[in-house]
């Protein structure tokens, strides 16, 4: 159920997005607004940032990976795969500007 304030909001849950509550009707919306200069996701106070499951694929082969690994990232992935096996959960390190 939407009100006139949130009736035209386009919801996207397949890309990184925020869960925002409408101030008029209280509906939870999955919104992906571009940040400053079209980079990142615009966050407002009270938003919950979500990265959908399966959005990132890590691989040593750059053609089958959806992320670019740094030298430290490749070392971390190699240590996890060859020394301890695949991790059940991959820690997310978020460096905000």
N, C-alpha and C positions, 0 to 999 in steps of 0.2 A: 504494500500500500504506500503510495507516494502522495505527497502534498504538492501544491504549485511551486514551492521553493526547490524541490528536488526531483520534479517530474522529468526534466530534460537531462539529468545526469546519466552519462554513459558509463556503465560498469564494466571493468576489465579485471578478471581474477586470474588470467593466464600469464600475466607479466608482473614484475614487482609493483606493488601498489600499497595504498593505505586503506585501512578500514576507518571510515568517518561516519559519525552519527549526525543526522540532520537535526538542526536546532529547532525546527518547527514541529516535525512529526515523530522524531526519534528513530527513524529507519536507519539501519546500518547499510552503508554503501561501500562498494569496492571501487575506489577511484584511483586512477593513475594520471595525475596532473604533472606535466613537465616542470622541472625546477627552473631556476634562473638561467637564462640563455639557452634553454632547451636541454639542459644537462641534469640528470638525476630525477628525483621525485620530490615534488613540493610537499612539505610537511607543515601542518598547522598544529596548534596546541590541542592535545587530546587525541591525535591520530595514532593509529597502531600500524607500524610498518610491517609488511608481509612479503616474503619471497616464497613463491609457490614451490611445492615439492617437485623436483625434477627439472627445475629451470636451469640449473647449472649442471653441466656434465664435465667432469675432469678426466683427461686422458693425456698420455704422453704423445699421442698423435694429434697435432694441431687441427687436422681436418675433421676429426670426430669429437673435438672438444668445443664447448660453447664459451669457455673462459680462457684468457691468456694467463699462463702461469709465469711468475717471475722466477728468477734463479732460486730464491729461497722456497718458493712454492713447489718447484720441481723436486728440490731436495726433500721437502716435507712429504710429498706424495710418494717418492721413491722409498723413503724410510718406512712409511706406513705400509706400503704394499709388500716390500721385500723383507722387512725385519719383523713387523708385528701382524701382518695380514691386513685385509681391508678393514677400515674402521666402521663400526656400526653407526656412529654419528660423526659427521665432519664439523669441527668447530668453525663458527662463523666469526671472522675478525672484521669489524666494521670500523674503518677510519673515516670519521666525518671531518669535513673541512673546517 
